[in-house]
Amino acid sequence: MNKTDVMSWIYFSHPKKADIVNILIIIAIWTVMVIVVNPLGNFPLNDDWVYGLAVKSILEKGDFRLPSPAHANLFFQAFWGALFCLPFGFSFTALRFSTLTLGLIGAIGTYLLLREVNANQKISLLGALLLVVNPLYFGLANSFMTDVPFVALSVLSFYFLIRGLKRESIIEVILGLCLVYINILIRQYAIVILLSFALAYSFKKD
């Protein structure tokens, strides 16, 4: 690990106090919204019953089977959902909480990404909160659809790839690329992030 990597991780591990407060604000607002909506209920929403079949296959048969009507890869999300089902067994409530968790991570990632591209703390908080209160984002976060997990991992991968390029940090570039590969296992469209990173990397090295 070189000096740049060390300094990069020190910076990431010690955010400014105002950034911590803003992240706590995002968490608090998200939590209140979830409580108000009340995601409890063992019933599917939208088309997530299809994706729920993949989770049931993992829990009951121990293997992953892509449901025939599904167009998304779903692999990572199915195992992510199965992880949330482990304590009490399969339920759409557990699957919704798995997506809500990624939804919150995506909102926090949006704040960090905006800060990384030099937006001030107020603008970054506003950007993250606009995502939080977006009806499509929050509505889909209360389901087991692939949209929100895809957005969350896309934001995080962009965050680490941009940090890695700016600071020439191999660790963060590798982490960002790993997130892209995981994201491809949710929706294959994430391969576009690899292409954009390759283009950005070539311009930086020229």
Secondary structure, DSSP 8 states (H G I E B T S, - for coil): --HHHHHHHHHHHS--HHHHHHHHHHHHHHHHHHHHH----SS--TTHHHHHHHHHHHHHHSS----TT--S--HHHHHHHHHHHTTT-S-HHHHHHHHHHHHHHHHHHHHHHHHHTT--HHHHHHHHHHHHT-HHHHHHHTTT-SHHHHHHHHHHHHHHHHHHHHHT-HHHHHHHHHHHHHHHTT-GGGHHHHHHHHHHHHHHH-
